């Protein structure tokens, strides 16, 4: 989890990121192969040339090893959302955590920022360096929560009621396993809860926790994020946090296991996909062992033998946070095997995944498994994955495959991220734990503890267990009586207590009708809007207005292929016509289901709904009412409600339901706004799901040496497997990172349809590693495994050596001390280093009273009062920075003195040059001195 901390954000004037630092920093051979290291010991102000970065920011090291570092005033607990650095609206990159738990470092390469750029740190859309959301929405005053709606009708079948079976529990620990790309072995450990004496073979539910701190020291507040756990610490038992849900399922006849993944959490910073493939491998390694034990029960651990036998043909996967992305990938990998080189499991698939439950999940790849039914639980007060990006597990399946699998989103008002796991919950956990939702600058009207809408930990865990059980009963058990709890019908489960859980869905018996995109036109009082676009004229919703889970950012902005219909009206609204390029069929369906977003805390938005067929016959279907969710500037509450209108009026009017051409929406009442996500023909029921033969695409990464001369052409490695053909959207960022081009590509197994050539130019000058990236997203008939990769051209030339020669090192006060820094050869990048000022041990030291005040202000951000020895301006060591521009071989370091009118002896400056070696470890250089004589 990640908790928001206080910080200071400043609009910073930057010309180029060029500074170095005189402290040991993390060893970083190149931006392409980052490694964490010890924290810097920076001065209170860090500089870029003569400019000052905002509080908490600094640049370390030089040349290709430059890193932009942000340090929080307090520890940032390990979380599931990725930490990101932004410069204005541009994503600079995703930094690596340092072991101190407070610092994050981003390799800069040749990145440059312009004057006036604002630096920001975000995770899951939430600011870490300042309270609130990632955009200016945090500046809006909190809105009061909407008046509570009447409780939903109770569903006749309540899946949260315990079953008739007695439960037994235990644990097993097997030999650790090695996974591709992870240097340390990963544990094979699980907590098992199952029924005792249940007849026959029982369905299986596997739980996978998310990314959390990995180790703790019992009896203290000490927690660590590393692997393996250091001596004197213990692994945090995150896998034991779902016992309430496990016991409920076990009482209903399920054999459950919750697996440990600390070994992945402590190492997934080095995985380009955030550890999704590793988590999938771990899940399937456990399932393979259970398949072995099902065939030979005597070989199973005691914890497994004392439960009822397991039926691996009926498996439900439950994943929390990054564990959600892991089980999604495991479901994909079970149907469409990944390339062997990236997979930690190489055996046959001896199980069948019937469904997934994803709790507050990440979806970095935005690559849901389209043919595996799913429920995505969205915590309305999530303080970690606070953009609720898991919504894409629903929206991202539309049109990709046959659409038979039900994909449900369950928005739990008042739930945070952590409390679904009791081992992440204060008062329940063995290790230190916190509430991930934070409102550091005041009380949040929706999510602060004690507000009417915020759930307690036990209430949240009851709701989580109930909706996990509902998913199991529908996806694995085939009981359609619980479907209304998940598919937007609007029913509640009494066992979920006071929790208000709202749902909508796609798939199952829905017939696609109006999906905003290139195949529809919008006229009247609405417009086709882009879900992700920095242009406010095109965007559906700007960050200044609020945040929607449907519009979660991915890898590119703008991102084509993701659209909605935006409606805005004053007074009685103008009719909005949504016309399909080809008539759509609603035959065989009984209702039209619409997913409509209205602003949080609004109520009573009414829309008249009508349809027209290809012959021009029109029928008014009825009026719908949509209320907004309780929301605040810290929540992603622009979320669609599912509303349905019967098609009976269209049948009576004689419309041809096989050829419907236009959807009409007419707002009623006062001013308002709404967004149409999509509209479907709907009928009840849950069809059997037969996975389609899909094409799988995985993007790899090729690393090459640049060479000494010539131009070589390489290609981004792409693996296409599976059956048939399909389409993906290919994105290729420009080398400067400012623009991304995209195109739709038809792919077939065994062919090279995705061709991204990369030219690498060799030379003998020192420079940066250069990354050429590409990423893909499924459009139709495909699934995506590894969504991102590319070609990295490694610099293979040595850094120039640096020497320092005096220009004027013995001067009269009023003149400037001056030294020249000279490189042995020009480089393709700036070469930076520094001069560490040391206390003078022989005679008087030059003080700040002897130095030009304007120079002191530019170098250190202040003019010390009273005066200090120059070496003592900054606690821990005072440094002067230098930078030799690319292509040049020298620069000068100058210390201007002033006449102070005071008779005094000769004063001295003592200093030492420092640079870095090829491993980016600091290298002390020679000492030198400067003398300033009295003008009298």
N, C-alpha and C positions, 0 to 999 in steps of 0.2 A: 504494500500500500504506500501511498505518498500523501503526506499531509502538507497543506499549504502553510508556509511560514512567512513571517513579516520580512520585508526587505525594502530596499530603496531602488526605484527605477528612475533613470535620468535620460533625457534626450542627449546623446553624446555626439560630438563632432569628431568624426574619424576621417583621416585621409587614407591611411593604409595600416594594416596590422603588422608592425615591424619590430616590436621590442623583444628583448630577451630578459633573463632573470638569473641572479647569481646563487640559486639554491638548487639542491638536487631535485629533479623532477622525474616524472615517470619515463622509463625507457620506452621510446617510441621510434622503431626503425622507420616507419612510414605511416601515413594516414590509412593505408590499406590494411595494415596489420596491427591495430592498436593493442596496447598492453596497459593495464593499470599500474600505478606506482605510488610512491609515498607522496603525501600532500606537500604543496609548496609552503614556504614560510614567507609570504609576500609582505611588502611594505603596505601601510594603510592606503596609499594611492598607487595604482599601477598606471603606467604611461604607455602611450603609443606615440613614439617620437616626442613631441612637445605637448601632446594632448593627454588629458586625464580620462580614464574610463570611469563608468559609474561605480559606486560602492559595491564591493563584492566581486568585481571583474578584474582580470589581469591576463597578460599574455606571457607565456613561459617559453624559454628556449629560442633557438634561431633556425634560420634556413628551413629545410623541409620538415624539421621537427617542431615548428611553432605550434603552440596549442593555445586556444582561448579557454580560460578557466573561470568558472563561476563558483564561488564559495558561499554557502548559506550560513547565516549566523547561528544556526542550530542544525542538528543532525536531520537528514532526510531519510526516513525509514525506507527500506527496499520496497518497491512497488511494482505493479504490473504494467501500468502505462509507461511508455517510453518518454524519457526526458528529452526535450528538444530545445535548441537554441534558435532564436529568430532574430533577424535584422529587419525591422519594420514588418512588412507582410511576407518577407522571404524566409523560407526555412534554410538556415545555415547548415544544420546537420544535427545528428543525435550523438551527444557527448557520452563519454564513458565515465562511470562512477569511479572515484578513488577510494582507497580503503578507509579514509577518515570518516566516510559517511556524510560529509558536508560538501565535498568538492566534485565538480564534473568538468572534464577536459575534452575539448573538441579539436582534433587535428585540423589546421587551417588550410593547408595547401597554399594555393595562391589567392585565397579569398580576399577581397577588398570591400571596404564599406565607404559609403559617401558621407559627406558632412550632414549632420542632422539625423542620422540613423538612430533608431531606438533599439537597444538590445533588450530581449525578453527571454525568460526561461519558462517553458510550459511543460505540463505532463497531462495527457488526456484532455487537453483544452483548458486546463487551469493554470493560472500563474503561480509559479513557485517563488519568484523574486518580488512579488507584491500580492496583496490579497485580491481574490476575485477571479473572474474568468480571464481568458487569454486576450480578449478584446476590450473595447471601451464599455462593453455592457456592464462591467463591474462598477462603472462610475454612476450608473443609474441608481436612485434610491430603491431599496427593497419594496416590492409591491406587496400589499396585504394578500394573504392567501384567499382564494375564492371561497365562497360559502360552500360548505360540504354538500355534496350530492346525496340524495337518498340512497341507502344501501341497495346494492344489486339484489335481485331475487336469488334465493338459495338454490343451488343445483340439487336435484333429487338424490344424486349419488355423491357422497363426500369421500374422496380418496385419502383424506388425512386421518380417517378413523383407523386405529390399530387393528391388525388382523388377529386370527385365532391361534397363530403359532407361537410357541415359546422360542425365545432367541438365545443363541449362544455366541460367544465372541472369543477372539484370540488374535495372535499376531504371528507372522512368519518373517524371517530374515534369511535371504539367500545370498550367494556370492555376488559381489558387485559386478557391474558390466561396464564395458568401454563403449562409448558412442562416438561416431565420427565427429571430429572437430573439437572434442572435449578432452583435455589432457588428463584429467583425474577421473578415476572410475566413479560410476553413479550407483547408488544403493538400490537393492531390490528388496524392499521391505513393505509390508502392508498390514493394515488392521482389518480383520475379517469379522463380519457379523452375519449370521445366517439363521435360518429356522432349524429347529431340532425336531426330527421325526416327520417332516413334511413328505408326503408321498411322491414318488417319481423323481425325475430330474427337474431342478428348479431353475427359473431364469436368473440371470446374473446382472448385477449393477456394479460398475466400476467407477470409483470417484478419483479425481485427480485435482489436487489443490493448486493454487496459483503461486505467484512469485512473492516471497516474503523473506524477512530475515531468516537466516539459516541456523544460527547457533546462539546459545545464551549461557550465561554463568548463573547457576542456581543461587537464589537468595540475593541477587543483585539486580540492578537495572541494566546490566551490560548485555547488549545483543550485538551480534556480528553478522556480516554478510560476506561469507567466504566459504570455501570448501577445499579440503575437508575441514572439519571443526578443529580449532586449535586445542592443545592440551588444557584441561581444566574447564572446558566448555562442553555443552551437550547439544545435539541437534534439536531444533525446535520441532515438536511433533505435529506439524501442520496436518499430517494425514489423519490424525485423531479428531479433527475438528468437525466431522460430519456424522458423529455417532447418532444424533437424534434422527436424522434422515435414514441412516443405515438401519437403526432399530425398527423404525416404522416399516421400511420395506421388508426387512427380515420377518417381521410379524405377519406380513402379507404373503410370505412365501418366497422372497427373493434371497439369493445368496449374494452378499455384498462384500466388496473389498475396497479399501481406500489406500492408495499407494503413495509412498513418500517420493519426493522429487527435489529434495534439498540439493543433491549433487548437480542437478541441472540448473536450479536457481542460482547457485553460487558460481556458475561458469557461463551462463547464456549471454553475457555481454559480448562474447566473441562470436556469436552466431548471427549471420546476416538476417535470419528470419526471427530473431528473438528467442530461439529455442523451440519453435513449433515442431520441426522435424524430430528433434531429440525427444520431445515429450511423446510424440506419436510412437517412436521406436520403443520407449519405455512401456507405454500402454500395451503395445502388441507383444512385447517380451513377456509381460505378466499373463496376458491372455494365452500365449503359447504354453506357458507352464501349466495353466489351469486345464488346457486341452490335454496335456500329458497326464495330469492327475485324474482327469475324467476317464482316460483310457486305462489308467493303472492307479486306482485309488490308494493302494497300499503305499505308494511312493510319495504321497502328499504329506506336507507338514501336519502336525497334530491339529492346528487351528482350522485347517481345511477338512480334515477327516471327521471332525465332530459336527460339522454342519451337514445338511442334506446335500445330495449330489447336485452338481452344476450342469445346466444345459447350455452349452456354448453356442447353440443356434439361436438363442434369445438373449441378446446382450444390450443393455442400456449403458451408455457412457455419460457421466456427469463431470463436468469440468468447471472450475472456478477461475475466473480471470485469465491469466495465461494458460492455466489448465484447460479452460474452455477452448482456446485456440488449439491446444494440443490434442484434445479428443476430437475436435473437428477434423484435424489433419489425420488422426488415426482412422476415422471413418472413411475419409477419402483414400488413404493408403490401403485400407482393407479391400476396397473395391477396385482401385486403380493403383497398382504397386508403384512405388517411387524408384528412381534410379538406384541401383545397388550401392554405388559409391557413397551416397549420402544417407543411407539407411542403416540403422543399428539392428534391424531384424531382417534376416534373410530367408526365413522358413516359409512354409505354406500357410495359407489363411484357413484356420480350422474353427472359425467362429463367424457369426453373422451379427452385425450391428443393426439393431432395429430402430434405434433412436438416440438422440443426443439431448442433454439438458446443459445449457451453457449459462453460467451465473456471472453476471457482470463481466463478460468476456472481452478480451482484446481480439482484434482481427486485423493485425498489421498487414497481412496479405490480401485482405478483402476477398478471400477465396473460399466461400462456404461450400460444403458438400451438398449438392442440390438434391440428390436422391436418397438422403437419409433424413427422416423426419426430425424436427428439432423444436425445442422450446428455449427461447432466450429470455432469461430473467434480467430485467433492467432495473437496478436500484435507483430510485428517484433522487436519493441523497448521496450518491456515489462520490466519495472524495478522492478516489484513485483514478479509475477509468471514467472520469467525470463527463466526458463527451458522449458516453453511452454508445460507443462505436459498434458494440455488439448488435445493434439494430441491423447492421449489414448482413448478418446471418439470415435475416428475413428478406430484406429488399434485394440483396445481391443474388438471390436464387431465381428471380423472375426472368423467364424466357430462356434460361440456360439449358434446362433439360425438359422432360415431359410435363413437369409441374404436378405430379401426383402426390408427392410428399408434402405433408402439412408442415409449414414453418410458422411458428407462433412467437410473438413477442408479448411478454407479460411485464408490464410496468408496475413496480411495487412502490407506491407512494410512501415516502418516509423511511425507506430502507437505505442503509449505507453499504459500503463495499465489504468491510471486514466481518461484520457480525454474522454472516452466513457460515462462517467458520468459527467454532467456539474457541479454538486455539489462537485466534486473532482478536479475541474479545476480552476486554478488561474484566476482571472478576471471575472469569471462567478459564483463562489460559494459564498454562504452567509457566510460560515465559512472559516477559513484559509485553503489553499490548496496548493499543490506543484506538480511539474512535477516529476513523480516517476523515470524516467530514469535519471541517474546521471553518469557523467564521471568526477569524482573529480580530476583525475590526468591529465586532458587534454580534448581536443575536440575529440569526437567520429566521425569518418568519415561518419557514417550512421545515427546515432540517435541524435546527438546534434542538438538543435534548430538552424535553419538557414542553415543546410546542404541540399543538393538537394533532399535527400530521406526522410527527416523528415517531417511529416505532421503537420500542425497547428491544434489547438484544433477544430476549426470549420470544417476543412477538414476531420478530423478523425470522428467527430460526423456525418457528412453527409454520409461518407462511412458506418459507423455502422448502421445508420437508413436505408440505402438502402439495405444492406444485411439482416437485420432483416425483412424488407418488402419482399425481395425475398423469404426468407424462409417461411414466412406466405403465400405468394401466391402459393408456391409449395406444402407445407405440408398440409395447411388448405384448400386453395382454389383449389388445384389440377390442377393448370395451368402449364403444362409441358413446356410452352414457356420460363419460367425463369430458367429451370433446367440447361441450359448451363452455367449460371453464377455460379453454385455451384458444378458441378460434374466433373470438370477437362477438360471440352471441350475447355476452353480458350476464354472466352468472357468477356467484361467489361460492366458495367452499367454507362452510361454517368452521371447520377445523383451523382455518387460517386466522381465526380470531378477528380482531379489529382491523387487520391489514386490508387496505383497499387495493385490489389488484385488477388492473385494466388490461385487456388483451385485444390484439388484432392478429390477423394471419393472412398468409397467401398459400396457394397450393390446395391440395385435397380436391374437393369437387368444385373448385372455382374455374370458371372459363374466362380467359383473358379478354377484356373488352377495351378499356381505354387506359393505356399506359403511356404517360407523357414522354415524348421523345420525337425523333425525326419523322415518325409515322403519323403524327397528329398535328393539326393546326388549331390554334386558339384564337378566338375573336370575341369582340364585345368587351366586357368589363374585366377581362383577365389577360394574362400573358404566359407564354411558355418561359419558365425561369430555369436557371442552372443551379443545381444543388451546391456545387463548389465552383466559385468564380470570384476573383478579387474585384471585378467590375460590378459596382453596386447596381448599375442599370440592368445587368444580366442576372445577378444573383437572386436566389429566392429570399434569402435572409442575410442581412449583414451582421457581423459580430457586435456592432453597436446596438442592434435590436434584440439579440438573444441567440440561443443555441438550440439546434435540433439534432437529435440522434440520427435522423434520416440524412442529414447533410454533413456527416462526419468526414473530416479531411482524410485523404489517403496520401498518395505520393506526388500528385500533380495538381496545380491550380492555375488555370481552369482545368477541369476534368470533363471531357466530352462523354456523352452517353448516360449522364445522370441528370434527369430533369423532373420538374413538377409543374403544376399550373398554379400561378399566384393570382389571387383575387383581392381587390381592395375597393371599397365603396364608401360613399358618404350618403347618408339618408337611404332611400330605397335604391338598392344596387342595380346596375345594369346586368342584363343576362350575359352569362358566359357560355359560349359555344365551344365544345371540344369535339372536333371532327376527325374521324379516322380516315387515313388515306384509302383504306379498303373497308368495306362493310364488315362488321364483326358479328359473330353468332352468339346469341343468348338462349338459343333453343335448348330445352331440357333443364333449364335452371328456373328457380322460382322467385328469386329476388335479385336486385342489383345491390352489390356491396361496395361501398365507397370508403376509402381511408382518407380522412379529412383532418388537417391540422388547423387549430385556431389558437390565438394567443393564450398563454398561461393566465390563469385567474379571470378569464372572461367567462361569461355564461350566456346562454340563450341565443347563440348564433343559429339562425334558421336559413335553410336553403331549400327552395323548391326544385325538384328534380323532374326532368322530362327527357324523353328520348324520341328520336326521329329515325324512321327506316329509310332505306335507299330510294323508296318511291315518294318520299316526302310526307308520309303519314306520321302524325305526332301524337304522343300520349303523355299526359302529366301523371307521374307515378306517385307523387306525394311530397310531403314536406318533412325534412329532417331537422333535428336540433342537435347541436354539438356544443359541449362545454369544455373549457380549457382545464388543464391540469393545474394543481397548486404549483406555483413556481416562484423562483427568486432569481436575482442576477447570478447566483452561483449554481443554478441547476439547468440541465438540458431538458426543458419542459415543453418545447414546441414539438409535440409528439402526436401522431395521428390517432384519432378515434375511429373505430369501424362503425358505420351506420348502414342500415339496409332498408330498402324500399321494395315492396312487392312488385312483380311484373304483371300482376293480374289486370291492371288497367290497360297495359299495352296489348294483352291478349284480347280483351273485350273490344278494343279499338281496331282490331284487325291488322296490327303491325306484323310485318314479316320478321320474326325474332331471329331468323337466320341471317338477316341483312340489316343490322342496325348501323347507322352511319354517324349519328350525332348525339352527344350527351349535352343537355342544357342544365345549367345551374343558375338559379336566380336568388340572390341574397334578399332577405326581408328584414325589416326593422331598421335600426339606426346604423351609424357608421360601423365599419368592421373590416376584418381581414380574414382570409382563409387560404389554405393551400390544398389542392387535390393531389394526393400521391398516386392514386390509381383507382380504377373501378372494374369490378368483376361480376360476371354472372355467378350466383351462389345457389347451392342446394345443400342440404344436410348430408352427413355421412362422411366416412373416412375410407377411401379406396385402398386396396392393396397396392403396395409400391414395388414395382419391378424395376431395378436400376437400368437405365439406358446404357447402351454401349457408347461411352464417351471417349474423347481423345484427351490425353493428359499432356500438359506442357510444364516443363521445369527449366528455369533459367539458371545456368551455372556461372562461375567466375573463373576466368583464365588470367593468370599472373605471368607476365613476361618481362625480360630485361630489355631496356630501351636500346642497347647496343651503342656502338661508337660512331656509326655513320649510316647513311641511307635511310630509306623509308620502307618499313615492312607493314603488310596488311594482315591483321588478325580478325577473327570473327567471334562475336559473343557466343559462347556455347549454349545451345538450346537442345533439350531432349524432348522429343515428341513420341509418345507411346499410346497404346490403347487400340481403339477400333474406330472405323469410319473417318469422318472429317468434321471439323468444327471451326469456330471463329474465336479469335482473341483480339483484344485491343492492345497494340504494342506502343509503349511510351519510350522515347529516347531523349534524355536531357541533353541540351547543348553543352559543349565543354565549359562555358562560363557559368553554367548552373542557373541562369536567369530565365531560360525558356525551355519548354518541353514540347517536342513534336509527337503526334500520335497518328496511328492509322489502324484500320481493321485488317487482319490477316487471316486467311483461311489456311488451316494447318491439317496435315495428314501424317499419320505415323510413318516413321522411317524416311521422311523427306525433310528438306532444309528450307521450309517455307518462310521461316523467320530468319532473315539474313541481315545482320547488323555488322557491317564492316567497320573496323577501327584501324586507323593509320597511326603507327608509332614511328616517330622520327628519332633516329639515333644521333648522339653527339658526345663530346668529351667534356662537357661542362656540368658542374654540379647543379642539380635541380630537384624539383619535387617529384614524388610519385604522382602519376596522373591516372585518375579513375574515369573510365568511360562506362556509364551505367545503362541498363535497360530494364524495364519491368513490364509485366503483362497482367491482364485481367480477362477472365472468361466472359465471352459474349453469348455464344450459343454452341451447344454440343461439345463443350470442353469442360475439363476441370483443371485447376492450376495448383501445382504443388509449391515449388520454390518460385516465388513470383518475381524475384529481383536477382540480378547478377550483372556481369559485364566483363570488361577487360581492364586490368590494372597494369600499367607500364611502370616498372620499378626503375627509379634512378639507380644507375650502377657506377656513378663517378664519385670520387672522393671529394669531401668538402675542402675548399682551399684553406691553407694555413693562414693564420693571422699574426701579424707582428705590429708593434707600436714603436714609432720613432718620435723623438721630441722635435717640435718646431720652435716653441718658446717655453722653456721650462724653468727659466730664471729671469723674472721680470720685476719691474718697479710697480708698486701699487698704482692702480688706475689702468694698467695694461692687462691683457688677457693671457693666462696660461694656455698653451696650445700643443696638442699632440696629433700626429697623423696615424690613422689606422690603415694598414696596407694589406691587401690580399695577395696571395701568391699567384692567383689567376682569377679572371672574371667568372662569375656564376650566373646561371639563369634565374636565380632567385636572390632576394635580399639576404644578406648575411649579417646577423645581429649578434651582439654580445654586450659586454659591459665592463665597467671599471669599478671595482669595489674599493671604496675609500676606507683606509685603516687608520686607527689612532697613531699619532706621531709619538715616537718614544724618545726623540732626541731634539729637545727645544720646543718652542711654542708652535701650536698647530693653527693653521688658517681657520678662521671662524666665519660664521655667517655674516658678521658685521663687516667683513672685508669683501663681501661678494655683492654683485649687482642684484638688488632686490627683485627686479623683473625676471632675472634668470632663475633665482630661487623659487619664485612663484610658478614659473613654467615647469621647472624640474620637479618640485616637491608639493606644489599646491598651497604653499604657505611661506611666509617669511617668519622664522622663529623669533619669538620675543619671550624672554631675553635671548641674546645671541648664544649659539651653541658651537662647539667645534664641528667642523664640516663633516667629520666621520660619524657624528652622533645625531645628525638630523633625523634619521629614521631608526627607530628602535630595532636592533637586530642586524643592522648593517645598512650603510648608505651606498647606493650605486648610481653611476652615470651610464646612460645607455648610448650605444652607437648602432648605426645600421649602414651598411654599404649597399647602395641600390644595385639591382640586377644589371649586369653588363659593365659595371664599373669596378675599379680595384682599390679605391681609397675613399676615406672620409676623414673629417677632423672632429676632435673632441676639444671643446673650449670651455674654460672657466674664467669668466670676466670678473676682474677685481675692481674696487673703487678706492678712491682716496678718502681716508677717514679723518685726516687732520690730526691724528694722534701719533706722537713719537713712540715708536715701538721697535723691538728687535725684528730681525728677519723671521718670517713665519713660513711654515712648510706644509705641504700636502703630501701624504704618503698613500700610494694606491697600487692595485694589482689588476692586471688584465685577466679576464676569464673568457673562455670560449667553450665549445662542446666538441666531443669526439663523435665518430660515426654512429655510436650507439646512443647519442644524445645525453651522455653523462657529462657533467661540468668538468672542465679541464683548467686548473689554475695556471695563469701565465706569469710572466716576470713582474717583479715589483719595480716601481719607479717613483721618483719624487719630483715635486715642483717647489720652487722657492719664490716668495714675494718679499721684496725689500722695501723698506720705508722710503717714501718719496722725499722726506727731508734729508 
